[in-house]
Amino acid sequence: MSLHTLNPKFKRQSNREYRSRENLEIDEIISLIEAAGSRGRYKERDRTLLLLMFRHGLRASEAATLKWDAVMIKTKKLRVNRLKVV
């Protein structure tokens, strides 16, 4: 249940009001990728997926729905179904 259903007069504030920044710093991204590569059952997969997401600006849902037929090794291309058009 959202605040809109509890209080119809509620207006969501901008993201700036809820958090101080939108993006991770480079050193935070590096730490995240290193941490993913040091624990868990599929270390290389997790590390590679985070690196792919960072380099190509993928959302979590876009990365989660990637399939092998979207990877074209010979042409070095990756087909991604974008969920949000900018």
ChimeraX commands (.cxc) that place a marker at each C-alpha (Angstrom):
marker #1 position 0.00,0.00,0.00 radius 0.5
marker #1 position 1.48,3.34,-1.01 radius 0.5
marker #1 position 1.18,6.70,0.66 radius 0.5
marker #1 position -1.04,7.83,-2.22 radius 0.5
marker #1 position -3.77,5.38,-1.23 radius 0.5
marker #1 position -3.49,6.29,2.45 radius 0.5
marker #1 position -3.45,10.02,1.81 radius 0.5
marker #1 position -4.61,11.17,-1.65 radius 0.5
marker #1 position -3.19,14.65,-1.01 radius 0.5
marker #1 position 0.33,13.24,-0.64 radius 0.5
marker #1 position 2.73,14.51,-3.31 radius 0.5
marker #1 position 6.03,12.72,-3.74 radius 0.5
marker #1 position 9.05,14.98,-3.46 radius 0.5
marker #1 position 11.94,14.92,-5.91 radius 0.5
marker #1 position 14.67,12.31,-5.47 radius 0.5
marker #1 position 16.99,15.09,-4.30 radius 0.5
marker #1 position 14.88,15.40,-1.15 radius 0.5
marker #1 position 15.26,11.70,-0.29 radius 0.5
marker #1 position 18.95,11.09,-0.99 radius 0.5
marker #1 position 22.03,13.22,-1.34 radius 0.5
marker #1 position 23.19,11.74,-4.66 radius 0.5
marker #1 position 22.02,9.47,-7.45 radius 0.5
marker #1 position 25.23,7.68,-8.49 radius 0.5
marker #1 position 28.05,5.72,-6.96 radius 0.5
marker #1 position 31.60,7.07,-7.01 radius 0.5
marker #1 position 34.25,5.15,-8.98 radius 0.5
marker #1 position 35.97,3.84,-5.83 radius 0.5
marker #1 position 32.60,2.57,-4.54 radius 0.5
marker #1 position 31.96,0.75,-7.81 radius 0.5
marker #1 position 35.42,-0.83,-7.72 radius 0.5
marker #1 position 34.85,-1.96,-4.12 radius 0.5
marker #1 position 31.47,-3.42,-5.07 radius 0.5
marker #1 position 32.93,-5.36,-8.02 radius 0.5
marker #1 position 35.83,-6.63,-5.90 radius 0.5
marker #1 position 33.45,-7.74,-3.15 radius 0.5
marker #1 position 31.29,-9.60,-5.67 radius 0.5
marker #1 position 34.41,-11.38,-6.95 radius 0.5
marker #1 position 35.49,-12.50,-3.49 radius 0.5
marker #1 position 32.37,-14.23,-2.15 radius 0.5
marker #1 position 29.52,-16.38,-3.20 radius 0.5
marker #1 position 29.20,-19.45,-5.37 radius 0.5
marker #1 position 29.42,-17.70,-8.76 radius 0.5
marker #1 position 32.13,-15.10,-8.15 radius 0.5
marker #1 position 33.19,-14.55,-11.76 radius 0.5
marker #1 position 29.60,-14.32,-12.98 radius 0.5
marker #1 position 28.66,-11.77,-10.33 radius 0.5
marker #1 position 31.78,-9.69,-10.90 radius 0.5
marker #1 position 31.32,-9.74,-14.67 radius 0.5
marker #1 position 27.64,-8.83,-14.44 radius 0.5
marker #1 position 28.36,-5.82,-12.21 radius 0.5
marker #1 position 31.13,-4.66,-14.55 radius 0.5
marker #1 position 28.78,-5.04,-17.54 radius 0.5
marker #1 position 26.07,-3.09,-15.74 radius 0.5
marker #1 position 28.48,-0.30,-14.85 radius 0.5
marker #1 position 30.10,0.04,-18.27 radius 0.5
marker #1 position 26.85,-0.05,-20.22 radius 0.5
marker #1 position 24.54,1.67,-17.76 radius 0.5
marker #1 position 22.19,-1.28,-17.37 radius 0.5
marker #1 position 19.42,-1.30,-14.82 radius 0.5
marker #1 position 19.15,-4.35,-12.56 radius 0.5
marker #1 position 16.03,-5.57,-14.38 radius 0.5
marker #1 position 17.72,-5.16,-17.78 radius 0.5
marker #1 position 20.74,-7.16,-16.63 radius 0.5
marker #1 position 18.57,-9.82,-15.03 radius 0.5
marker #1 position 16.67,-10.46,-18.26 radius 0.5
marker #1 position 19.76,-10.83,-20.47 radius 0.5
marker #1 position 19.88,-14.08,-22.43 radius 0.5
marker #1 position 22.78,-15.72,-24.28 radius 0.5
marker #1 position 21.16,-15.03,-27.66 radius 0.5
marker #1 position 21.60,-11.30,-26.93 radius 0.5
marker #1 position 25.39,-11.74,-26.97 radius 0.5
marker #1 position 26.95,-11.61,-30.44 radius 0.5
marker #1 position 30.56,-12.62,-29.91 radius 0.5
marker #1 position 31.70,-12.35,-33.54 radius 0.5
marker #1 position 30.52,-8.76,-33.92 radius 0.5
marker #1 position 31.26,-7.88,-30.27 radius 0.5
marker #1 position 27.75,-6.58,-29.69 radius 0.5
marker #1 position 25.18,-6.96,-26.96 radius 0.5
marker #1 position 21.46,-6.50,-27.56 radius 0.5
marker #1 position 19.62,-5.00,-24.59 radius 0.5
marker #1 position 15.89,-4.38,-24.36 radius 0.5
marker #1 position 15.78,-0.98,-22.66 radius 0.5
marker #1 position 12.94,-0.55,-20.23 radius 0.5
marker #1 position 13.04,3.22,-20.08 radius 0.5
marker #1 position 13.62,5.48,-23.05 radius 0.5
marker #1 position 15.41,8.71,-22.26 radius 0.5
marker link #1:1,2 radius 0.2
marker link #1:2,3 radius 0.2
marker link #1:3,4 radius 0.2
marker link #1:4,5 radius 0.2
marker link #1:5,6 radius 0.2
marker link #1:6,7 radius 0.2
marker link #1:7,8 radius 0.2
marker link #1:8,9 radius 0.2
marker link #1:9,10 radius 0.2
marker link #1:10,11 radius 0.2
marker link #1:11,12 radius 0.2
marker link #1:12,13 radius 0.2
marker link #1:13,14 radius 0.2
marker link #1:14,15 radius 0.2
marker link #1:15,16 radius 0.2
marker link #1:16,17 radius 0.2
marker link #1:17,18 radius 0.2
marker link #1:18,19 radius 0.2
marker link #1:19,20 radius 0.2
marker link #1:20,21 radius 0.2
marker link #1:21,22 radius 0.2
marker link #1:22,23 radius 0.2
marker link #1:23,24 radius 0.2
marker link #1:24,25 radius 0.2
marker link #1:25,26 radius 0.2
marker link #1:26,27 radius 0.2
marker link #1:27,28 radius 0.2
marker link #1:28,29 radius 0.2
marker link #1:29,30 radius 0.2
marker link #1:30,31 radius 0.2
marker link #1:31,32 radius 0.2
marker link #1:32,33 radius 0.2
marker link #1:33,34 radius 0.2
marker link #1:34,35 radius 0.2
marker link #1:35,36 radius 0.2
marker link #1:36,37 radius 0.2
marker link #1:37,38 radius 0.2
marker link #1:38,39 radius 0.2
marker link #1:39,40 radius 0.2
marker link #1:40,41 radius 0.2
marker link #1:41,42 radius 0.2
marker link #1:42,43 radius 0.2
marker link #1:43,44 radius 0.2
marker link #1:44,45 radius 0.2
marker link #1:45,46 radius 0.2
marker link #1:46,47 radius 0.2
marker link #1:47,48 radius 0.2
marker link #1:48,49 radius 0.2
marker link #1:49,50 radius 0.2
marker link #1:50,51 radius 0.2
marker link #1:51,52 radius 0.2
marker link #1:52,53 radius 0.2
marker link #1:53,54 radius 0.2
marker link #1:54,55 radius 0.2
marker link #1:55,56 radius 0.2
marker link #1:56,57 radius 0.2
marker link #1:57,58 radius 0.2
marker link #1:58,59 radius 0.2
marker link #1:59,60 radius 0.2
marker link #1:60,61 radius 0.2
marker link #1:61,62 radius 0.2
marker link #1:62,63 radius 0.2
marker link #1:63,64 radius 0.2
marker link #1:64,65 radius 0.2
marker link #1:65,66 radius 0.2
marker link #1:66,67 radius 0.2
marker link #1:67,68 radius 0.2
marker link #1:68,69 radius 0.2
marker link #1:69,70 radius 0.2
marker link #1:70,71 radius 0.2
marker link #1:71,72 radius 0.2
marker link #1:72,73 radius 0.2
marker link #1:73,74 radius 0.2
marker link #1:74,75 radius 0.2
marker link #1:75,76 radius 0.2
marker link #1:76,77 radius 0.2
marker link #1:77,78 radius 0.2
marker link #1:78,79 radius 0.2
marker link #1:79,80 radius 0.2
marker link #1:80,81 radius 0.2
marker link #1:81,82 radius 0.2
marker link #1:82,83 radius 0.2
marker link #1:83,84 radius 0.2
marker link #1:84,85 radius 0.2
marker link #1:85,86 radius 0.2
view
